[in-house]
Amino acid sequence: MDKIQHNVSLAEYTTFHIGGPAKYFVAIKNKQDLFDAFNWAENKNEPVVILGGGSNVLISDDGVEALVVKLGNSRIALKGDRLHCGAGADLSRANTLAISNALSGLEWSAGIPGATIGGAIRGNAGAFGWDMSGLVETVESFFYGSGKQKSFSTYSNRDCQFGYRASIFKENPDLLIWEAVLKMRKGNQEEIKKYNRQTLNKRCEDQPNLPNAGCIFKNLSLSDIEKNSPKLASYIKNNNITKNDKVAVGWIIETAGLKGKSIGGAKVSLEHANFIVNRGKATALDIIGLISYIKKEVSKRFNLELEEEIHYLGFK
Ligand SMILES: Cc1cc2nc3c(=O)[nH]c(=O)nc-3n(C[C@H](O)[C@H](O)[C@H](O)COP(=O)(O)OP(=O)(O)OC[C@H]3O[C@@H](n4cnc5c(N)ncnc54)[C@H](O)[C@@H]3O)c2cc1C
């Protein structure tokens, strides 16, 4: 397959701007390319790693010893109140198209750089009480388990088994999201635009400008905190700190006094403590070091275990 490149730097494909090269790299636009790439990898006995917009990943400094498949099927078609989207389509482009047709549902994503529809569905991305699970009608998925027949199949919303930042696609690394149909809600265009603007303004105020990968850790539920850190839980309840039944991990990290903590080129953002920023020359090792440090300190202070929302690619 002649479209496959060798030794391609991946840092520029991520919003963190961090990471070594892909051993092999291919950009995929259609189903034939997809079959060809997976057959090529199977013949060469190379693992396959999927990359969307790279806005929620940390790539190893040593790169990824695999065929990295960058999804470039970016078509978006509007049919009535449904958006038919390729997995490689920009979430922000889908939102813009929806708004220009007075359709609501994706405004929460305004201002997220780079994210694709496929990546957003896999992690059931969301914010401010909204997420992808409320929009997805169907997903066309490609199954590529090694030694098994490669095939496409359609998943209903229920089949996707969405949960908080979770889906069947995240649980099953042999499932690639290829296309999806999002059912949007008809609304008042001025109201939709207003909410979109408010979201953008909120992100501008609360989120850092330096390269980052969004929230590093998943938020915690109050019941988890009650079990392990009753004193903190009662403070949270008395001060009304929960949002949609979750406690923002940014608040916990800030309360642990870690805002601004840095290791090498990695720093806990001063704007939002659940973001780590790349101050210019951060390595993946710096980011990992800071993540471990935050986890250790939060465990020591509050007896709470944090779980990463970001995905690690290329680490052994
Ligand atoms: C400034 C900023 C703000 C953010 N705000 C939010 C927010 O408010 N809410 C939120 O939920 N997230 C947020 N994020 C994180 C991120 O944008 C989302 O999680 C996004 O959905 C990731 O999509 P992606 O295409 O970039 O996926 P990637 O980062 O490329 O990939 C993430 C994971 O999904 C896998 N993957 C990607 N595409 C596919 C596919 N088609 N099929 C199978 N697997 C796939 C990858 O292998 C990887 O494991 C933010 C990020 C940034 C940088």
The ligand as a Gaussian input file, in Angstrom:
#p B3LYP/6-31G(d) Opt

LIG

0 1
 C       -9.001000      22.834000      25.215000
 C       -9.737000      21.521000      25.290000
 C      -10.995000      21.474000      25.859000
 C      -11.669000      20.245000      25.962000
 N      -12.916000      20.228000      26.515000
 C      -13.583000      19.062000      26.621000
 C      -14.901000      19.039000      27.173000
 O      -15.479000      20.048000      27.540000
 N      -15.517000      17.829000      27.272000
 C      -14.914000      16.659000      26.852000
 O      -15.536000      15.596000      26.967000
 N      -13.682000      16.663000      26.304000
 C      -13.011000      17.832000      26.180000
 N      -11.740000      17.849000      25.635000
 C      -11.094000      16.567000      25.270000
 C      -11.301000      16.119000      23.829000
 O      -11.469000      17.191000      22.961000
 C      -12.474000      15.177000      23.656000
 O      -12.359000      14.085000      24.515000
 C      -12.594000      14.675000      22.205000
 O      -13.804000      14.022000      22.085000
 C      -11.482000      13.753000      21.738000
 O      -11.666000      13.566000      20.352000
 P      -10.419000      13.392000      19.367000
 O      -10.945000      13.206000      18.009000
 O       -9.453000      14.501000      19.560000
 O       -9.835000      12.029000      19.912000
 P       -8.295000      11.634000      20.072000
 O       -7.706000      12.496000      21.141000
 O       -7.618000      11.594000      18.765000
 O       -8.437000      10.143000      20.605000
 C       -8.933000       9.851000      21.884000
 C       -9.060000       8.315000      21.993000
 O      -10.086000       7.867000      21.110000
 C       -9.572000       6.935000      20.148000
 N      -10.266000       7.254000      18.900000
 C      -10.298000       8.433000      18.232000
 N      -11.102000       8.350000      17.165000
 C      -11.591000       7.091000      17.154000
 C      -12.485000       6.375000      16.287000
 N      -13.047000       6.951000      15.218000
 N      -12.766000       5.077000      16.576000
 C      -12.207000       4.463000      17.658000
 N      -11.360000       5.081000      18.499000
 C      -11.060000       6.387000      18.267000
 C       -8.059000       7.156000      20.121000
 O       -7.375000       5.961000      19.785000
 C       -7.787000       7.582000      21.568000
 O       -7.674000       6.430000      22.384000
 C      -11.058000      19.059000      25.487000
 C       -9.791000      19.119000      24.881000
 C       -9.137000      20.327000      24.778000
 C       -7.783000      20.370000      24.131000

